[in-house]
Amino acid sequence: PSMSSGRFPPMSIIVTIQNERKGMLSMTIHSILARTPPELLQEIIVVDDNSMDQPELRAQELDQEELDHLIQLSDKVRVLTNQHREGCARSRMIGARAARGEVLVFVDSHIEMLSGTWAQHLLLPIIENPKTVAIQGLDVINDVNLTYDGVGSTMYGTINEDFYFMYQAKAFPDLMDVVPPRWRAFETPFGPGSLFAVLKKEFFRLGGYDGGFEI
């Protein structure tokens, strides 16, 4: 069958954190472990970008107790801690260099995998074309009250005139109205920099993240 996990390469999932809100990383790690075939999951690498102790926010933020709990969930969960603040780009490169999987999957620290075949759907285009950067379809968790806002429309990544990344529902809204079905992979000119899968060797062939980014 096309979704049989035996035909897919193992993944290293890289998550960066910096003073993450309490419970968000737990949601991320629990959902990955619960909804990823074990044979496809090489490891989950959490890169802590030198999170600072902020006494006024201590009750709201990820603490060592939560982090220790996540490490104990599985020997596939690894935590790397930066001694100095590196920013998102360099932190992801630190995780990528430490990764042992054939495929790198970058995700944010406040996501949830909803499907038990999310990994296979993300890996299939890479098997078909090893130069593919595969991006997941995104549903929305409200960042104010944490409610699930449902399935978004088909999203084409674009860059606007102010050089901001954004989504639009159609590839060429002035020329065509064809929108591919949600279950079929489609090409997009741009994608988010923190939610994608790529072969490790292809990632480094392309140069990876720009280590000069101070973000």
Secondary structure, 3 states (H helix, E strand, C coil): CCCCHHHCCCEEEEEEECCCECCHHHHHHHHHHHHCCHHHEEEEEEEECCCCCCHHHHHHECCHHHHHHHHHHCCCEEEEECCCCCCHHHHHHHHHHHCCCCEEEEECCCCCCCCCCHHHHHHHHHHHCCCCCEECCCEEECCCCCCEEEECCCCEEEECCCCCEEEECCCCCCCCCCCCCCCCCCCCCECCCCCEEEEHHHHHHHCCCCCCCCC
